[in-house]
Amino acid sequence: MSKKDKTEDILDENVNNESQEAQTEDQNTENQQELEVEVEELSVEDQLKEDLTKEKDKFLRLFAEFENYKKRTSKERMDLFRTAGQEVIVALLPVSDDFDRAMLELAKSKDKEMFKGVELIQNKFTQVLKAKGLEEVEAKAGDVFNADLHDAITQIPAPDKKMKGKIIDVIEKGFKLGDKVIRHPKVVVGN
């Protein structure tokens, strides 16, 4: 073989090697690009999953906040109805007291028909208040004084030792609406 042939063979071999290297590089580049695309696809998928998780969390928080809002407004509405009724009933309590005083005076008169008529009106008035939830707070002479329940107007010397710390007289009746005392009974306590 001549030098020329050897040089051509070496050149052909170099060209072949270069083309093989180029093909290998191209394959490596393609493989790398495919991996990058897969990584990108995975990261896009992960990103979407993360976004979905965030949106779910946001939705759950919004839903819980709305439920709390509904409960709060419902409670406020019920409280409003109770307090609105309470204000009217508290305003009517002096009328009830006036009925009681009128009944005491009419019992002294000889006109029994007038007494019966006013008594019917008082009973109807009392029944309407009871239907709305008004109850009288029991307080009578001889009961033990309870500072949480009774309002002591004054203290007087007890007529006997058994009446110390007890109610001597009830000046004004007390009432409660449901479980709440809206007017404490005003009492005189023995000391």
Secondary structure, DSSP 8 states (H G I E B T S, - for coil): --HHHHHHHHHHHHHHHHHHHHHHHHHHHHHHHHHHHHHHHHHHHHHHHHHHHHHHHHHHHHHHHHHHHHHHHHHHHHHHHHHHHHHHHHHHHHHHHHHHHHHHHHHHSS-HHHHHHHHHHHHHHHHHHHHTTEEEE---TTSB--TTT-EEEEEE--SSGGGTTBEEEEEE-EEEETTEEEE--EEEEE-
